[in-house]
């Protein structure tokens, strides 16, 4: 009998997990790298040592905080320490996302060396929910009281099945949108304005028809990649994608959303409106700049990648809403490993770190899309205009997309299974392989990942 406990990973299995393509990227003043949290080297923040002017000064507390990449968390920690002189927060920043999480897994295995506070990338969440006993349950520290401040789907990503255990507080997110070239759209007779373009592709049938016509009129590709096209439909699955959250069984072959995503992408390949470039490749980046394709379907953080890859096309891009539904790729949570000796003080800090005001600051300084929906109507967020996107209020579009996301379970084996289907599509595109045979082989491989009977 297949058991739910199969999903609880050992510490050894967590080490060296992850795939570079599973993570997002941080929009750093409009200029980002391919990996979401690639950024600074180790940095630390030192606090004042004087106590607050109380009748009884509070005990000194030292906290360590491991972060990823080019965040503004060091600056926020400095601000917090000025307001809480009894607290010292040492921020250690790791540039590589995999190395960051492997370092924590190694500390868990060794039984020592974990930080008080750890920034956890969303793509790793299911791995660490499998060893939730290594973390403080934030519900025990008061997290339930602030749950309604955050997007429901984002909160649920860090929750146990019954919701009793909360592993992390929501930080940034990566809702999916459609980036498109207005010059190419208008050359094919499509609306150049975001509302009109969104309406033109608001179902996948309409998307495919527009894409086919676009290729016939312009001779160019409509969509940039097989991977991102497949992702967009795959992530519209209801509740689960490849694996059951209850017992870990594979059911991707009978999930109609996975089959639809596969067949739709095959259709784009065969009709010639999906480029055969690979994600993060020089050809993909060049295609953004020279107009080899009209559309890039991707998360909010990809805006920075487009800016850095396509400087010559500034002002020609806009952001529209995705057909039928929205997925999320990337983002992070703030967690408290259980080895930490000061959970109360650590929780007080992380609750402050992800509040509405500080998520707005993270957006303004680093482009991190907030997980607090109250900000989406706040003029300080909504009025932001991006000249690269023709002065469009891009934050408004990201907020619309974030509110359309529905929670879906990925599971610790998602990336491995997903790779089989991506390889199948690549074979269809590059080798003209038979789509049905490639699908069957991908399913056969994915089934080997499921727990034994």
C-alpha positions as a Markdown table, in Angstrom:
| # | Residue | x | y | z |
|---|---|---|---|---|
| 1 | Unk | 0.0 | 0.0 | 0.0 |
| 2 | Unk | 1.3 | 3.4 | -0.9 |
| 3 | Unk | 1.7 | 5.6 | 2.1 |
| 4 | Unk | 1.8 | 9.4 | 2.6 |
| 5 | Unk | 5.0 | 9.1 | 4.6 |
| 6 | Unk | 6.7 | 8.3 | 1.3 |
| 7 | Unk | 6.7 | 12.1 | 0.8 |
| 8 | Unk | 8.8 | 12.8 | 3.9 |
| 9 | Unk | 12.3 | 13.1 | 2.5 |
| 10 | Unk | 15.4 | 12.2 | 4.4 |
| 11 | Unk | 18.0 | 14.9 | 5.0 |
| 12 | Unk | 20.5 | 13.2 | 2.7 |
| 13 | Unk | 18.0 | 13.2 | -0.2 |
| 14 | Unk | 17.5 | 17.0 | 0.2 |
| 15 | Unk | 21.2 | 17.7 | -0.3 |
| 16 | Unk | 22.0 | 18.7 | -3.9 |
| 17 | Unk | 18.4 | 19.0 | -4.9 |
| 18 | Unk | 17.0 | 21.4 | -7.4 |
| 19 | Unk | 17.4 | 22.6 | -11.0 |
| 20 | Unk | 18.5 | 26.0 | -12.1 |
| 21 | Unk | 15.5 | 26.3 | -14.3 |
| 22 | Unk | 13.2 | 25.9 | -11.3 |
| 23 | Unk | 13.9 | 29.3 | -9.9 |
| 24 | Unk | 13.0 | 32.8 | -10.7 |
| 25 | Unk | 15.0 | 36.0 | -10.9 |
| 26 | Unk | 15.0 | 39.3 | -9.1 |
| 27 | Unk | 14.3 | 42.5 | -10.9 |
| 28 | Unk | 17.1 | 44.7 | -9.6 |
| 29 | Unk | 16.3 | 48.2 | -10.8 |
| 30 | Unk | 15.4 | 46.8 | -14.2 |
| 31 | Unk | 18.6 | 44.7 | -14.6 |
| 32 | Unk | 18.5 | 41.0 | -13.6 |
| 33 | Unk | 20.3 | 37.7 | -14.1 |
| 34 | Unk | 18.9 | 34.4 | -15.2 |
| 35 | Unk | 18.9 | 33.0 | -11.7 |
| 36 | Unk | 16.4 | 34.6 | -9.3 |
| 37 | Unk | 18.6 | 35.0 | -6.3 |
| 38 | Unk | 22.1 | 35.4 | -8.0 |
| 39 | Unk | 23.5 | 38.4 | -6.2 |
| 40 | Unk | 25.9 | 39.6 | -3.5 |
| 41 | Unk | 28.5 | 37.7 | -1.6 |
| 42 | Unk | 28.3 | 37.3 | 2.2 |
| 43 | Unk | 27.4 | 40.5 | 4.0 |
| 44 | Unk | 26.6 | 41.2 | 7.6 |
| 45 | Unk | 24.8 | 43.9 | 9.6 |
| 46 | Unk | 26.0 | 44.9 | 13.0 |
| 47 | Unk | 23.7 | 46.3 | 15.6 |
| 48 | Unk | 24.2 | 48.9 | 18.3 |
| 49 | Unk | 25.0 | 47.3 | 21.7 |
| 50 | Unk | 23.2 | 49.8 | 23.9 |
| 51 | Unk | 19.9 | 48.7 | 25.4 |
| 52 | Unk | 16.6 | 50.5 | 25.1 |
| 53 | Unk | 15.8 | 53.1 | 27.7 |
| 54 | Unk | 13.6 | 50.8 | 29.7 |
| 55 | Unk | 13.6 | 50.4 | 33.5 |
| 56 | Unk | 15.0 | 46.9 | 32.8 |
| 57 | Unk | 17.0 | 46.7 | 29.6 |
| 58 | Unk | 16.1 | 43.8 | 27.4 |
| 59 | Unk | 18.5 | 40.9 | 27.1 |
| 60 | Unk | 20.8 | 41.0 | 24.1 |
| 61 | Unk | 19.8 | 38.7 | 21.3 |
| 62 | Unk | 21.9 | 37.7 | 18.3 |
| 63 | Unk | 20.3 | 36.3 | 15.2 |
| 64 | Unk | 21.8 | 34.9 | 12.0 |
| 65 | Unk | 19.9 | 35.3 | 8.8 |
| 66 | Unk | 20.8 | 33.5 | 5.5 |
| 67 | Unk | 19.4 | 35.2 | 2.4 |
| 68 | Unk | 19.7 | 34.7 | -1.4 |
| 69 | Unk | 21.1 | 37.1 | -3.9 |
| 70 | Unk | 20.5 | 40.8 | -4.4 |
| 71 | Unk | 17.8 | 41.4 | -1.8 |
| 72 | Unk | 17.3 | 44.5 | 0.4 |
| 73 | Unk | 17.0 | 42.4 | 3.6 |
| 74 | Unk | 20.4 | 43.7 | 5.0 |
| 75 | Unk | 19.2 | 47.3 | 4.8 |
| 76 | Unk | 15.9 | 46.3 | 6.4 |
| 77 | Unk | 17.7 | 44.5 | 9.1 |
| 78 | Unk | 19.8 | 47.6 | 9.9 |
| 79 | Unk | 16.5 | 49.6 | 10.2 |
| 80 | Unk | 15.1 | 47.0 | 12.5 |
| 81 | Unk | 18.1 | 47.0 | 14.7 |
| 82 | Unk | 18.0 | 50.7 | 15.2 |
| 83 | Unk | 14.5 | 50.3 | 16.5 |
| 84 | Unk | 15.4 | 47.3 | 18.6 |
| 85 | Unk | 18.9 | 47.9 | 20.1 |
| 86 | Unk | 18.8 | 44.7 | 22.0 |
| 87 | Unk | 18.8 | 42.7 | 18.7 |
| 88 | Unk | 21.8 | 42.0 | 16.5 |
| 89 | Unk | 21.1 | 40.4 | 13.1 |
| 90 | Unk | 24.0 | 39.1 | 11.0 |
| 91 | Unk | 22.9 | 38.7 | 7.4 |
| 92 | Unk | 24.8 | 36.1 | 5.3 |
| 93 | Unk | 24.0 | 36.3 | 1.6 |
| 94 | Unk | 24.6 | 33.3 | -0.8 |
| 95 | Unk | 24.7 | 34.0 | -4.5 |
| 96 | Unk | 23.8 | 30.5 | -5.7 |
| 97 | Unk | 20.3 | 29.2 | -5.0 |
| 98 | Unk | 21.2 | 25.5 | -4.9 |
| 99 | Unk | 24.2 | 26.1 | -2.7 |
| 100 | Unk | 22.1 | 28.2 | -0.3 |
| 101 | Unk | 19.6 | 25.3 | 0.2 |
| 102 | Unk | 22.3 | 22.6 | 0.2 |
| 103 | Unk | 24.1 | 24.4 | 2.9 |
| 104 | Unk | 21.0 | 24.3 | 5.2 |
| 105 | Unk | 20.5 | 20.6 | 4.3 |
| 106 | Unk | 24.1 | 19.9 | 5.3 |
| 107 | Unk | 23.7 | 21.7 | 8.6 |
| 108 | Unk | 20.6 | 19.6 | 9.3 |
| 109 | Unk | 22.5 | 16.4 | 8.6 |
| 110 | Unk | 25.4 | 17.5 | 10.8 |
| 111 | Unk | 23.0 | 18.4 | 13.6 |
| 112 | Unk | 24.4 | 22.0 | 14.0 |
| 113 | Unk | 25.2 | 25.1 | 12.2 |
| 114 | Unk | 21.8 | 26.2 | 11.0 |
| 115 | Unk | 20.8 | 29.9 | 11.0 |
| 116 | Unk | 18.1 | 31.4 | 13.2 |
| 117 | Unk | 16.3 | 32.7 | 10.0 |
| 118 | Unk | 16.4 | 31.2 | 6.5 |
| 119 | Unk | 15.0 | 32.5 | 3.3 |
| 120 | Unk | 13.5 | 29.5 | 1.4 |
| 121 | Unk | 12.9 | 29.6 | -2.3 |
| 122 | Unk | 9.4 | 28.5 | -3.3 |
| 123 | Unk | 10.7 | 25.7 | -5.6 |
| 124 | Unk | 12.3 | 24.0 | -2.5 |
| 125 | Unk | 9.2 | 24.3 | -0.3 |
| 126 | Unk | 7.9 | 20.8 | -0.8 |
| 127 | Unk | 11.3 | 19.3 | 0.0 |
| 128 | Unk | 11.5 | 21.0 | 3.3 |
| 129 | Unk | 7.8 | 20.4 | 4.3 |
| 130 | Unk | 8.9 | 16.8 | 4.2 |
| 131 | Unk | 11.2 | 17.6 | 7.2 |
| 132 | Unk | 9.1 | 20.2 | 8.9 |
| 133 | Unk | 10.2 | 18.9 | 12.3 |
| 134 | Unk | 13.4 | 20.8 | 11.6 |
| 135 | Unk | 11.6 | 24.1 | 11.6 |
| 136 | Unk | 9.5 | 26.0 | 14.1 |
| 137 | Unk | 5.8 | 26.0 | 13.5 |
| 138 | Unk | 5.1 | 29.6 | 12.9 |
| 139 | Unk | 1.4 | 29.1 | 13.9 |
| 140 | Unk | 2.7 | 28.5 | 17.4 |
| 141 | Unk | 4.4 | 31.9 | 17.3 |
| 142 | Unk | 1.3 | 33.9 | 16.1 |
| 143 | Unk | 1.3 | 33.4 | 12.3 |
| 144 | Unk | -2.4 | 32.7 | 12.2 |
| 145 | Unk | -3.1 | 36.2 | 13.3 |
| 146 | Unk | -1.5 | 37.7 | 10.1 |
| 147 | Unk | -2.6 | 35.0 | 7.6 |
| 148 | Unk | -5.3 | 37.2 | 6.0 |
| 149 | Unk | -2.6 | 39.8 | 5.1 |
| 150 | Unk | -1.2 | 37.5 | 2.4 |
| 151 | Unk | -2.4 | 35.9 | -0.8 |
| 152 | Unk | -4.3 | 32.7 | 0.1 |
| 153 | Unk | -2.5 | 30.6 | -2.5 |
| 154 | Unk | 0.9 | 31.8 | -1.4 |
| 155 | Unk | 0.2 | 31.1 | 2.3 |
| 156 | Unk | -1.0 | 27.6 | 1.4 |
| 157 | Unk | 2.3 | 26.8 | -0.3 |
| 158 | Unk | 4.1 | 26.8 | 3.1 |
| 159 | Unk | 1.3 | 24.9 | 5.0 |
| 160 | Unk | 0.9 | 21.3 | 5.9 |
| 161 | Unk | -2.0 | 19.4 | 4.3 |
| 162 | Unk | -4.3 | 20.2 | 7.3 |
| 163 | Unk | -3.0 | 23.7 | 7.7 |
| 164 | Unk | -1.9 | 23.2 | 11.3 |
| 165 | Unk | 1.8 | 23.7 | 10.5 |
| 166 | Unk | 3.1 | 26.9 | 8.8 |
| 167 | Unk | 6.7 | 26.6 | 7.7 |
| 168 | Unk | 7.3 | 30.1 | 6.4 |
| 169 | Unk | 6.0 | 33.6 | 6.1 |
| 170 | Unk | 5.3 | 34.7 | 2.5 |
| 171 | Unk | 7.8 | 37.1 | 0.9 |
| 172 | Unk | 8.0 | 37.8 | -2.9 |
| 173 | Unk | 6.1 | 36.0 | -5.7 |
| 174 | Unk | 6.4 | 35.3 | -9.4 |
| 175 | Unk | 2.9 | 35.4 | -11.1 |
| 176 | Unk | 2.9 | 34.6 | -14.9 |
| 177 | Unk | 2.1 | 37.3 | -17.5 |
| 178 | Unk | 2.4 | 37.7 | -21.2 |
| 179 | Unk | 5.2 | 40.0 | -22.4 |
| 180 | Unk | 4.8 | 41.1 | -26.0 |
| 181 | Unk | 6.3 | 43.4 | -28.6 |
| 182 | Unk | 3.8 | 46.1 | -29.7 |
| 183 | Unk | 5.7 | 46.8 | -33.0 |
| 184 | Unk | 5.4 | 43.1 | -34.0 |
| 185 | Unk | 1.8 | 42.8 | -32.9 |
| 186 | Unk | 0.7 | 45.9 | -34.8 |
| 187 | Unk | 2.5 | 44.8 | -37.9 |
| 188 | Unk | 0.3 | 41.7 | -37.9 |
| 189 | Unk | -2.9 | 43.7 | -37.3 |
| 190 | Unk | -3.1 | 42.8 | -33.6 |
| 191 | Unk | -4.0 | 45.4 | -31.0 |
| 192 | Unk | -0.9 | 47.1 | -29.5 |
| 193 | Unk | -2.6 | 48.2 | -26.2 |
| 194 | Unk | -2.5 | 45.7 | -23.3 |
| 195 | Unk | -6.3 | 45.5 | -22.9 |
| 196 | Unk | -6.9 | 44.8 | -26.5 |
| 197 | Unk | -4.0 | 42.3 | -26.8 |
| 198 | Unk | -5.2 | 40.5 | -23.7 |
| 199 | Unk | -8.7 | 40.2 | -25.2 |
| 200 | Unk | -7.2 | 38.8 | -28.5 |
| 201 | Unk | -5.6 | 35.9 | -26.7 |
| 202 | Unk | -7.9 | 35.4 | -23.7 |
| 203 | Unk | -8.5 | 31.7 | -24.6 |
| 204 | Unk | -6.0 | 29.2 | -25.7 |
| 205 | Unk | -7.9 | 28.5 | -28.9 |
| 206 | Unk | -7.7 | 32.2 | -29.7 |
| 207 | Unk | -4.0 | 32.3 | -28.7 |
| 208 | Unk | -3.3 | 29.5 | -31.2 |
| 209 | Unk | -5.3 | 31.1 | -34.0 |
| 210 | Unk | -3.6 | 34.4 | -33.5 |
| 211 | Unk | -0.2 | 32.7 | -33.3 |
| 212 | Unk | -0.8 | 30.9 | -36.6 |
| 213 | Unk | -2.0 | 34.0 | -38.4 |
| 214 | Unk | 0.9 | 36.0 | -37.0 |
| 215 | Unk | 3.4 | 33.5 | -38.4 |
| 216 | Unk | 1.8 | 33.5 | -41.8 |
| 217 | Unk | 1.7 | 37.3 | -42.0 |
| 218 | Unk | 5.2 | 38.1 | -40.6 |
| 219 | Unk | 7.2 | 34.9 | -41.0 |
| 220 | Unk | 8.3 | 35.3 | -37.4 |
| 221 | Unk | 7.6 | 33.1 | -34.4 |
| 222 | Unk | 4.8 | 34.2 | -32.1 |
| 223 | Unk | 5.9 | 32.4 | -28.9 |
| 224 | Unk | 9.5 | 32.2 | -27.7 |
| 225 | Unk | 9.9 | 28.8 | -26.2 |
| 226 | Unk | 8.3 | 25.3 | -25.9 |
| 227 | Unk | 9.2 | 25.2 | -22.2 |
| 228 | Unk | 7.4 | 28.5 | -21.2 |
| 229 | Unk | 4.4 | 27.7 | -23.4 |
| 230 | Unk | 4.1 | 24.3 | -21.9 |
| 231 | Unk | 4.5 | 25.7 | -18.4 |
| 232 | Unk | 1.7 | 28.3 | -18.9 |
| 233 | Unk | -0.9 | 25.6 | -19.6 |
| 234 | Unk | 0.5 | 23.0 | -17.2 |
| 235 | Unk | 0.2 | 25.4 | -14.2 |
| 236 | Unk | -3.5 | 25.8 | -14.8 |
| 237 | Unk | -4.0 | 22.3 | -13.4 |
| 238 | Unk | -6.5 | 22.0 | -10.6 |
| 239 | Unk | -4.9 | 21.3 | -7.2 |
| 240 | Unk | -2.2 | 18.9 | -8.4 |
| 241 | Unk | -0.1 | 18.4 | -11.5 |
| 242 | Unk | 1.9 | 15.2 | -11.7 |
| 243 | Unk | 1.7 | 13.7 | -8.2 |
| 244 | Unk | -0.9 | 13.2 | -5.6 |
| 245 | Unk | -0.3 | 15.2 | -2.4 |
| 246 | Unk | -1.9 | 12.5 | -0.4 |
| 247 | Unk | 0.2 | 9.5 | -1.3 |
| 248 | Unk | 2.7 | 10.6 | -3.9 |
| 249 | Unk | 1.3 | 8.5 | -6.7 |
| 250 | Unk | 1.9 | 9.7 | -10.3 |
| 251 | Unk | -1.2 | 10.7 | -12.3 |
| 252 | Unk | 0.2 | 13.2 | -14.8 |
| 253 | Unk | -0.8 | 10.9 | -17.7 |
| 254 | Unk | -4.5 | 11.2 | -16.7 |
| 255 | Unk | -4.4 | 14.9 | -15.7 |
| 256 | Unk | -6.2 | 16.6 | -18.7 |
| 257 | Unk | -4.2 | 19.9 | -18.1 |
| 258 | Unk | -0.9 | 18.2 | -18.6 |
| 259 | Unk | -2.1 | 16.5 | -21.8 |
| 260 | Unk | -3.6 | 19.7 | -23.0 |
| 261 | Unk | -0.3 | 21.5 | -22.3 |
| 262 | Unk | 1.6 | 18.9 | -24.2 |
| 263 | Unk | -0.7 | 18.8 | -27.2 |
| 264 | Unk | -1.0 | 22.6 | -27.4 |
| 265 | Unk | 2.8 | 22.9 | -27.4 |
| 266 | Unk | 3.1 | 20.2 | -30.1 |
| 267 | Unk | 0.6 | 22.1 | -32.2 |
| 268 | Unk | 2.7 | 25.3 | -31.9 |
| 269 | Unk | 5.8 | 23.3 | -32.9 |
| 270 | Unk | 4.2 | 21.7 | -35.9 |
| 271 | Unk | 2.5 | 24.9 | -37.1 |
| 272 | Unk | 5.8 | 26.7 | -36.8 |
| 273 | Unk | 4.8 | 29.5 | -34.4 |
| 274 | Unk | 6.9 | 28.4 | -31.4 |
| 275 | Unk | 10.7 | 29.1 | -31.5 |
| 276 | Unk | 13.1 | 26.2 | -31.0 |
| 277 | Unk | 15.4 | 28.3 | -28.8 |
| 278 | Unk | 16.2 | 27.0 | -25.3 |
| 279 | Unk | 15.6 | 29.0 | -22.1 |
| 280 | Unk | 18.6 | 31.1 | -20.9 |
| 281 | Unk | 20.4 | 30.5 | -24.2 |
| 282 | Unk | 22.2 | 33.3 | -26.1 |
| 283 | Unk | 19.7 | 32.7 | -29.0 |
| 284 | Unk | 16.7 | 33.3 | -26.7 |
| 285 | Unk | 18.2 | 36.5 | -25.4 |
| 286 | Unk | 19.1 | 37.7 | -28.8 |
| 287 | Unk | 15.6 | 36.9 | -30.0 |
| 288 | Unk | 14.1 | 39.3 | -27.5 |
| 289 | Unk | 16.3 | 42.1 | -28.7 |
| 290 | Unk | 16.0 | 41.6 | -32.5 |
| 291 | Unk | 12.3 | 40.7 | -32.6 |
| 292 | Unk | 12.6 | 37.1 | -33.6 |
| 293 | Unk | 9.4 | 36.4 | -31.7 |
| 294 | Unk | 6.5 | 38.5 | -30.4 |
| 295 | Unk | 5.6 | 36.9 | -27.1 |
| 296 | Unk | 7.4 | 35.7 | -23.9 |
| 297 | Unk | 5.2 | 34.0 | -21.4 |
| 298 | Unk | 6.8 | 34.1 | -18.0 |
| 299 | Unk | 6.8 | 35.2 | -14.3 |
| 300 | Unk | 7.0 | 38.8 | -13.1 |
| 301 | Unk | 10.7 | 38.6 | -12.4 |
| 302 | Unk | 11.3 | 37.9 | -16.1 |
| 303 | Unk | 10.8 | 41.6 | -16.8 |
| 304 | Unk | 14.3 | 42.3 | -15.7 |
| 305 | Unk | 15.7 | 39.5 | -17.9 |
| 306 | Unk | 14.0 | 41.0 | -20.9 |
| 307 | Unk | 15.3 | 44.5 | -20.1 |
| 308 | Unk | 18.9 | 43.2 | -19.7 |
| 309 | Unk | 18.7 | 41.0 | -22.9 |
| 310 | Unk | 16.9 | 43.5 | -25.1 |
| 311 | Unk | 18.1 | 47.0 | -24.5 |
| 312 | Unk | 17.5 | 48.0 | -28.2 |
| 313 | Unk | 13.8 | 47.2 | -27.9 |
| 314 | Unk | 13.1 | 49.5 | -24.9 |
| 315 | Unk | 9.7 | 51.1 | -25.2 |
| 316 | Unk | 8.4 | 48.4 | -27.6 |
| 317 | Unk | 7.3 | 45.9 | -24.9 |
| 318 | Unk | 4.0 | 45.7 | -22.9 |
| 319 | Unk | 2.5 | 43.3 | -20.4 |
| 320 | Unk | -0.8 | 41.5 | -21.0 |
| 321 | Unk | -2.8 | 38.9 | -19.1 |
| 322 | Unk | -2.4 | 35.2 | -19.7 |
| 323 | Unk | -5.1 | 33.1 | -21.4 |
| 324 | Unk | -7.7 | 31.4 | -19.1 |
| 325 | Unk | -5.6 | 31.2 | -15.9 |
| 326 | Unk | -2.3 | 32.1 | -14.2 |
| 327 | Unk | 0.5 | 30.1 | -12.6 |
| 328 | Unk | 3.3 | 31.2 | -10.4 |
| 329 | Unk | 7.0 | 30.6 | -10.8 |
| 330 | Unk | 9.4 | 31.6 | -8.0 |
| 331 | Unk | 9.3 | 33.7 | -4.9 |
| 332 | Unk | 10.4 | 32.9 | -1.4 |
| 333 | Unk | 9.4 | 32.4 | 2.2 |
| 334 | Unk | 11.1 | 33.4 | 5.5 |
| 335 | Unk | 11.5 | 30.4 | 7.9 |
| 336 | Unk | 12.9 | 29.6 | 11.3 |
| 337 | Unk | 15.0 | 26.5 | 11.7 |
| 338 | Unk | 14.5 | 24.8 | 15.0 |
| 339 | Unk | 18.1 | 25.0 | 16.1 |
| 340 | Unk | 17.6 | 28.7 | 16.7 |
| 341 | Unk | 17.5 | 29.7 | 20.4 |
| 342 | Unk | 15.4 | 32.8 | 20.1 |
| 343 | Unk | 12.3 | 31.9 | 18.1 |
| 344 | Unk | 10.2 | 34.7 | 19.7 |
| 345 | Unk | 12.6 | 37.5 | 18.7 |
| 346 | Unk | 13.3 | 35.9 | 15.3 |
| 347 | Unk | 9.5 | 35.7 | 14.6 |
| 348 | Unk | 9.0 | 39.3 | 15.6 |
| 349 | Unk | 11.6 | 40.3 | 13.1 |
| 350 | Unk | 10.4 | 38.2 | 10.2 |
| 351 | Unk | 6.8 | 39.3 | 10.8 |
| 352 | Unk | 8.0 | 42.9 | 10.5 |
| 353 | Unk | 10.2 | 42.1 | 7.5 |
| 354 | Unk | 7.3 | 40.9 | 5.4 |
| 355 | Unk | 4.7 | 43.4 | 6.4 |
| 356 | Unk | 3.0 | 45.7 | 3.9 |
| 357 | Unk | 5.4 | 48.6 | 4.3 |
| 358 | Unk | 8.5 | 46.5 | 3.9 |
| 359 | Unk | 7.3 | 44.5 | 1.0 |
| 360 | Unk | 6.6 | 47.8 | -0.7 |
| 361 | Unk | 10.2 | 48.9 | 0.1 |
| 362 | Unk | 11.4 | 45.6 | -1.4 |
| 363 | Unk | 9.5 | 46.3 | -4.6 |
| 364 | Unk | 10.7 | 49.9 | -4.8 |
| 365 | Unk | 14.4 | 49.0 | -4.3 |
| 366 | Unk | 14.7 | 45.5 | -5.8 |
| 367 | Unk | 11.6 | 44.9 | -7.9 |
| 368 | Unk | 10.3 | 42.1 | -5.7 |
| 369 | Unk | 6.5 | 41.5 | -6.3 |
| 370 | Unk | 4.7 | 41.6 | -3.0 |
| 371 | Unk | 2.6 | 38.8 | -1.6 |
| 372 | Unk | 0.4 | 41.3 | 0.3 |
| 373 | Unk | -2.6 | 42.0 | -1.9 |
| 374 | Unk | -3.5 | 45.2 | 0.0 |
| 375 | Unk | -0.6 | 46.8 | -1.8 |
| 376 | Unk | -2.0 | 46.2 | -5.3 |
| 377 | Unk | -4.5 | 49.0 | -4.9 |
| 378 | Unk | -2.0 | 51.3 | -3.1 |
| 379 | Unk | -0.9 | 54.2 | -5.3 |
| 380 | Unk | 2.6 | 53.8 | -4.0 |
| 381 | Unk | 2.6 | 50.4 | -5.8 |
| 382 | Unk | 0.0 | 50.7 | -8.6 |
| 383 | Unk | 1.3 | 54.1 | -9.9 |
| 384 | Unk | 4.7 | 52.7 | -10.7 |
| 385 | Unk | 5.5 | 53.2 | -14.4 |
| 386 | Unk | 8.2 | 51.5 | -16.4 |
| 387 | Unk | 9.6 | 53.3 | -19.4 |
| 388 | Unk | 11.0 | 50.1 | -20.9 |
| 389 | Unk | 7.4 | 49.0 | -21.1 |
| 390 | Unk | 6.3 | 52.2 | -22.8 |
| 391 | Unk | 5.4 | 53.9 | -19.5 |
| 392 | Unk | 2.9 | 51.1 | -18.6 |
| 393 | Unk | 1.8 | 50.7 | -15.0 |
| 394 | Unk | 3.4 | 47.3 | -14.9 |
| 395 | Unk | 2.8 | 46.8 | -11.1 |
| 396 | Unk | -0.9 | 46.9 | -11.9 |
| 397 | Unk | -0.6 | 44.0 | -14.3 |
| 398 | Unk | 1.5 | 42.0 | -11.9 |
| 399 | Unk | -1.1 | 42.6 | -9.2 |
| 400 | Unk | -3.9 | 41.4 | -11.5 |
| 401 | Unk | -2.0 | 38.3 | -12.3 |
| 402 | Unk | -1.2 | 37.6 | -8.6 |
| 403 | Unk | -4.9 | 37.7 | -7.8 |
| 404 | Unk | -5.7 | 35.2 | -10.5 |
| 405 | Unk | -3.2 | 32.5 | -9.3 |
| 406 | Unk | -4.8 | 29.4 | -7.8 |
| 407 | Unk | -2.9 | 27.1 | -5.5 |
| 408 | Unk | -1.5 | 23.9 | -7.0 |
| 409 | Unk | 0.6 | 21.2 | -5.5 |
| 410 | Unk | 3.9 | 20.5 | -7.3 |
| 411 | Unk | 5.6 | 18.0 | -4.9 |
| 412 | Unk | 9.3 | 17.1 | -4.4 |
| 413 | Unk | 9.5 | 15.1 | -7.6 |
| 414 | Unk | 7.9 | 17.7 | -9.9 |
| 415 | Unk | 11.1 | 18.9 | -11.5 |
| 416 | Unk | 12.3 | 15.4 | -12.4 |
| 417 | Unk | 8.9 | 14.4 | -13.9 |
| 418 | Unk | 8.7 | 17.7 | -15.7 |
| 419 | Unk | 12.1 | 17.2 | -17.3 |
| 420 | Unk | 10.8 | 14.0 | -19.1 |
| 421 | Unk | 8.0 | 15.9 | -20.7 |
| 422 | Unk | 10.2 | 18.9 | -21.7 |
| 423 | Unk | 12.7 | 16.4 | -23.2 |
| 424 | Unk | 9.8 | 14.9 | -25.2 |
| 425 | Unk | 8.8 | 18.3 | -26.6 |
| 426 | Unk | 12.4 | 19.0 | -27.4 |
| 427 | Unk | 12.7 | 15.8 | -29.4 |
| 428 | Unk | 9.5 | 16.7 | -31.3 |
| 429 | Unk | 10.9 | 20.2 | -32.1 |
| 430 | Unk | 14.5 | 19.3 | -32.9 |
| 431 | Unk | 14.3 | 15.7 | -34.1 |
| 432 | Unk | 10.8 | 15.7 | -35.6 |
| 433 | Unk | 10.0 | 12.8 | -33.3 |
| 434 | Unk | 6.6 | 11.3 | -33.1 |
| 435 | Unk | 4.6 | 13.2 | -30.4 |
| 436 | Unk | 2.6 | 10.2 | -29.3 |
| 437 | Unk | 5.6 | 8.0 | -28.9 |
| 438 | Unk | 7.5 | 10.8 | -27.0 |
| 439 | Unk | 4.5 | 11.3 | -24.7 |
| 440 | Unk | 4.3 | 7.6 | -23.9 |
| 441 | Unk | 8.0 | 7.4 | -23.1 |
| 442 | Unk | 7.8 | 10.5 | -20.9 |
| 443 | Unk | 4.9 | 8.9 | -19.0 |
| 444 | Unk | 6.8 | 5.6 | -18.6 |
| 445 | Unk | 9.8 | 7.4 | -17.2 |
| 446 | Unk | 7.7 | 9.6 | -14.8 |
| 447 | Unk | 6.0 | 6.5 | -13.4 |
| 448 | Unk | 9.3 | 5.1 | -12.2 |
| 449 | Unk | 9.5 | 8.1 | -9.8 |
| 450 | Unk | 6.3 | 7.1 | -8.0 |
| 451 | Unk | 6.4 | 5.2 | -4.7 |
| 452 | Unk | 6.4 | 1.4 | -4.9 |
| 453 | Unk | 3.1 | -0.4 | -4.6 |
